[in-house]
Amino acid sequence: FITVDKPPVALWFMAISAKIFGVHGWSVVLPSILFGIGSVALIYNMIKPRFNIWAARLAALALTLTPIVVADSRTNNMDATLQFFLLLASWCLMKAISNRKPWLVVVSFALIGVSFNIKMLQAFMILPALLLFFWLASNQKLWRRLGTLAIALVAMAITTLAWPIQVDSTATSQRPYVGSSETNSELELAFGYNGTERLLGQTTGTGAAFPGMGTKSKTGSTGTAGTPPTGAKGTAPGGTTARKPTGTPGAGNTGKTPPAGTKMPGTKTGAAGKQPAVTTERGAGTGRKMPANFKKGTFKGGTRGRQGSQRGGAGGAFSIGTVGPLRLLQSDLGPQISWLLPAAIIGFIS
């Protein structure tokens, strides 16, 4: 068995909903819908006490009408759950400051740890802002402020590491393989595939493959992922050198040279006795066949190819644009959020 490449908290809510209402499309999506509504309510209640009712309404309306928020709240992705828990952590911190309740600071940072177990390192994106807010807004004396912050960070560490350490401490024979990891480790998954690769682009190319997971060809021969079945380039599955096609079209022997000129050992021919126009992706180590429209760094449909990301380029399979200060204005991320940047700048200035 192989796990999904995410922690379990968001999946728990989906499982609870399915347990109560049965397994249906709407019952699995229901937690995301409720968390989306809850996020709007939290935004409203965070803004209203500090500013006024109209500012709170506008903030809630902006969140409600953000296209990606609406789209994601209708799916079984983890983002709506993550958004709610991070807003709940922010609300607890604001309450801790306004009501002078240090224990709420601990709760706030513990919720960030819970959020880590929703979608890993993405939960820590708001951590610098919360730390700065607490340090500037708290009226505690210096040593009390440091003590409260230390306890809060310990609480965050406990809730963050509870699940990954539990998984990594379990014998590999007693649990599924950690999907999309290289070393069958939740911590490695958090800092690798779900961590730096989300920021800098995918470079490992492992996907959900794991050591010992070979690929089996149509002819029944077995090989390591990313290598031909015989382990030798340009040879057919019997160890013989692949020959050029002979005879009339439609005869179809294995080991032929496809029209594109790429030797594809052990692959069945198409409907007219010809090989599909595909090329093999090199360097990623997955051995998958890519469509003919796959070019260096781009893939029709908006997804970046791994070849581009391996050169330190543009985000790999995650479509996150090119690293730089104007990343949110690029074509990959621009349609999702940059349309709100003018309003954010005006609000910041005012």
C-alpha positions in Angstrom: 0.0 0.0 0.0 1.1 3.6 -0.6 -0.3 6.6 1.3 -1.4 9.9 -0.2 1.3 12.6 -0.1 -0.5 14.6 2.6 -0.9 14.4 6.4 -4.2 13.0 7.8 -6.1 15.8 9.6 -8.1 17.0 6.6 -8.8 13.5 5.6 -10.1 12.7 9.1 -12.9 15.3 8.7 -13.8 13.8 5.3 -13.8 10.3 6.8 -16.1 11.4 9.7 -18.5 13.0 7.3 -18.6 9.9 5.1 -19.1 7.8 8.3 -22.1 9.9 9.3 -23.7 10.4 5.9 -22.3 7.6 3.8 -19.7 7.7 1.1 -21.0 10.2 -1.5 -19.5 13.0 -3.5 -21.2 15.7 -1.5 -20.4 14.1 1.9 -16.7 14.0 1.2 -16.8 17.6 0.0 -19.0 18.8 2.9 -16.1 19.5 5.3 -14.5 21.8 2.8 -17.7 23.7 2.3 -18.2 24.2 6.1 -14.6 25.2 6.6 -15.0 27.7 3.7 -18.0 29.3 5.4 -16.2 29.3 8.8 -13.3 31.1 7.3 -15.5 33.9 6.1 -17.0 34.2 9.6 -13.6 34.3 11.2 -12.4 37.1 8.8 -15.5 39.1 9.7 -15.0 38.6 13.5 -11.3 39.4 13.3 -11.8 42.7 11.5 -14.9 44.1 13.1 -13.7 44.7 16.7 -10.5 46.5 15.6 -11.9 48.6 12.7 -15.7 48.7 11.9 -18.5 46.7 10.5 -18.0 47.9 6.9 -14.4 47.0 6.9 -15.3 43.6 8.2 -18.0 43.1 5.6 -15.6 44.1 2.8 -12.9 41.7 4.1 -15.4 38.9 4.3 -16.8 39.7 0.8 -13.3 39.7 -0.7 -12.6 36.2 0.7 -16.1 35.0 -0.4 -15.6 36.2 -4.0 -12.0 35.1 -4.5 -12.4 32.6 -7.4 -9.8 30.1 -6.1 -11.4 30.1 -2.6 -14.8 29.3 -4.1 -13.4 26.6 -6.4 -11.4 24.9 -3.8 -14.2 24.9 -1.2 -16.1 22.7 -3.6 -13.5 20.0 -3.7 -12.0 17.4 -1.4 -8.6 19.2 -1.4 -7.0 20.2 1.9 -6.8 23.9 1.3 -10.1 25.0 2.7 -9.4 23.1 5.9 -5.9 24.6 6.1 -7.2 28.1 5.6 -9.8 27.7 8.4 -7.3 26.4 10.9 -4.8 29.2 10.1 -7.4 31.8 10.5 -8.5 30.2 13.7 -4.9 30.4 14.9 -4.8 34.1 14.0 -8.1 34.8 15.7 -6.9 33.1 18.9 -3.7 35.2 18.9 -5.7 38.4 18.4 -8.0 37.4 21.3 -4.9 36.6 23.4 -3.6 40.1 22.9 -6.8 42.0 23.3 -8.0 40.0 26.4 -4.5 39.5 27.9 -4.8 35.8 28.0 -1.4 34.2 27.4 -2.8 30.7 27.3 -4.5 31.6 24.0 -1.1 32.3 22.5 -0.2 28.7 23.3 -3.5 27.6 21.7 -2.8 29.7 18.6 0.7 28.2 18.0 -0.6 24.7 18.7 -3.2 25.2 16.0 -0.4 26.1 13.6 1.1 22.7 14.4 -2.2 21.1 13.7 -2.3 23.0 10.4 1.1 21.4 9.5 -0.6 18.1 9.7 -3.1 19.3 7.2 -0.8 20.4 4.4 2.7 20.4 5.9 5.1 23.4 5.5 2.4 25.6 3.9 1.1 26.1 7.4 4.3 27.9 8.5 3.9 30.6 5.8 2.0 32.8 8.3 4.4 32.1 11.2 6.7 35.1 10.7 3.6 37.5 10.7 2.2 36.0 13.8 5.5 36.1 15.6 6.0 39.8 14.7 2.4 40.6 15.7 2.8 39.0 19.1 6.1 40.7 19.7 4.8 44.2 18.8 1.3 44.0 20.2 1.9 42.2 23.5 2.1 44.4 26.6 3.9 41.8 28.7 7.3 42.5 30.2 10.2 41.2 28.1 10.9 38.1 30.2 7.2 37.1 30.3 6.9 37.7 26.6 9.9 35.4 26.0 8.5 32.8 28.3 5.1 32.8 26.7 6.6 32.6 23.3 8.9 29.7 24.3 5.9 27.7 25.7 3.9 28.5 22.5 6.7 27.3 20.2 7.1 24.1 22.3 3.3 23.5 21.9 3.6 24.1 18.1 6.6 21.6 17.9 4.6 18.9 19.7 1.5 19.2 17.5 3.7 19.5 14.4 5.8 16.4 15.0 3.2 14.2 16.6 2.1 12.5 13.4 5.4 12.4 11.4 7.4 10.9 14.3 4.6 8.4 15.0 4.8 7.3 11.3 8.5 7.3 11.0 8.8 5.3 14.3 6.6 2.6 13.0 8.4 -0.3 11.3 8.1 0.0 7.5 6.7 -3.5 7.4 3.8 -2.5 9.6 2.6 0.6 7.6 2.1 1.7 4.0 4.9 3.4 2.1 4.9 7.2 2.4 3.7 8.3 -1.1 5.9 10.8 -3.0 8.8 10.4 -0.6 12.3 9.1 -1.5 13.1 7.5 1.9 9.7 6.3 3.1 9.7 9.1 5.7 7.0 11.7 6.6 9.6 14.2 7.6 11.5 13.8 4.3 8.2 14.2 2.5 7.5 17.4 4.4 10.8 19.0 3.6 11.3 17.5 0.1 8.4 16.9 -2.2 5.9 19.0 -0.1 8.5 21.5 1.0 11.4 22.9 -1.0 10.1 21.5 -4.3 6.8 23.4 -3.9 8.9 26.6 -3.7 11.8 26.0 -6.1 10.2 23.5 -8.4 10.3 19.7 -8.6 13.8 18.3 -8.9 13.7 14.8 -7.7 11.2 13.4 -10.1 10.3 10.6 -7.9 6.6 11.2 -7.7 4.9 8.3 -6.0 7.6 5.8 -7.0 9.6 4.1 -4.3 12.7 1.9 -4.2 12.0 -1.6 -5.6 9.0 -0.4 -7.5 9.8 -1.7 -11.0 7.7 -1.3 -14.1 6.4 -4.3 -16.1 6.2 -4.1 -19.9 3.5 -5.4 -22.1 5.6 -8.5 -22.9 6.0 -9.4 -19.3 9.6 -8.4 -18.7 10.4 -6.5 -15.6 12.8 -3.6 -15.2 13.8 -0.8 -13.0 11.8 2.5 -13.3 13.4 4.7 -15.8 15.4 2.0 -17.7 14.6 -0.3 -20.5 13.6 -3.8 -19.6 17.0 -5.3 -20.6 19.0 -2.5 -19.1 20.7 -1.8 -22.4 19.7 1.1 -24.6 18.7 0.1 -28.1 18.1 -3.6 -27.5 14.9 -5.5 -27.7 13.6 -7.6 -24.8 15.5 -10.7 -25.8 18.9 -9.1 -25.8 18.9 -8.8 -29.6 19.4 -5.5 -31.4 16.2 -3.8 -32.5 15.7 -3.8 -36.3 14.0 -1.4 -38.6 10.5 -2.3 -39.5 10.1 -4.7 -42.5 7.1 -5.8 -44.4 3.8 -4.0 -45.0 2.2 -1.5 -42.5 0.1 -3.3 -39.9 2.4 -6.3 -39.5 3.4 -4.9 -36.1 6.4 -6.7 -34.4 7.7 -5.6 -31.0 11.0 -3.8 -31.0 10.3 -1.7 -34.1 11.4 1.9 -34.5 8.4 4.3 -34.1 7.9 7.1 -36.6 9.5 9.6 -34.3 12.7 7.7 -34.5 12.8 6.7 -30.8 13.4 3.0 -30.1 10.7 1.6 -27.9 11.5 -1.9 -26.9 8.6 -4.2 -25.8 5.8 -1.8 -26.7 2.8 -2.8 -28.7 2.0 -1.1 -31.9 -1.0 1.2 -32.6 -4.1 0.6 -34.6 -2.4 1.0 -38.0 0.7 -1.0 -37.0 2.5 2.2 -36.0 3.9 3.3 -32.7 2.2 6.2 -31.0 4.2 9.5 -31.3 5.6 9.6 -27.8 9.0 10.4 -26.4 10.6 9.1 -23.2 11.2 11.7 -20.5 14.9 11.6 -19.5 16.6 12.6 -16.3 13.5 12.3 -14.1 14.0 8.7 -13.2 10.4 7.7 -13.7 10.5 6.0 -17.1 7.1 7.4 -18.1 6.3 8.2 -21.7 5.4 11.8 -22.4 3.1 13.0 -25.2 4.7 14.3 -28.4 3.7 17.9 -27.5 6.0 17.7 -24.5 8.7 20.3 -25.0 11.5 21.5 -22.8 10.0 23.1 -19.7 6.4 23.2 -21.0 3.5 20.9 -21.4 0.3 21.7 -23.2 -2.3 22.3 -20.5 -0.3 24.6 -18.3 1.8 22.2 -16.4 5.5 22.7 -16.5 7.7 19.7 -17.4 10.2 18.4 -14.9 13.0 19.1 -17.4 12.5 22.8 -17.0 12.5 22.5 -13.2 15.6 20.5 -13.1 17.4 23.4 -14.7 16.4 25.5 -11.7 13.6 27.0 -13.8 10.0 27.3 -13.5 8.3 25.3 -10.8 8.2 21.8 -12.3 4.9 20.0 -12.1 3.4 22.5 -9.7 2.8 25.5 -12.0 4.1 28.0 -9.5 5.9 30.3 -11.9 9.5 31.5 -11.9 11.2 32.5 -8.6 11.2 36.3 -8.2 9.5 39.3 -6.6 6.9 39.5 -9.3 5.9 35.8 -9.1 2.3 36.6 -8.3 1.9 38.6 -11.5 3.1 35.8 -13.8 0.7 33.8 -15.9 0.9 30.7 -13.6 -0.3 32.4 -10.4 -1.6 35.8 -11.7 -5.2 34.7 -12.5 -5.6 33.2 -9.0 -4.6 36.0 -6.7 -2.9 39.0 -8.3 -6.2 40.7 -9.1 -6.5 41.5 -5.4 -3.1 43.1 -5.1 -4.2 46.6 -6.1 -6.9 46.5 -3.3 -4.3 45.2 -0.9 -1.9 48.0 -1.8 -4.6 50.7 -1.4 -5.6 49.3 1.9 -2.0 49.2 3.1 -1.4 52.8 2.1 -4.7 54.0 3.7 
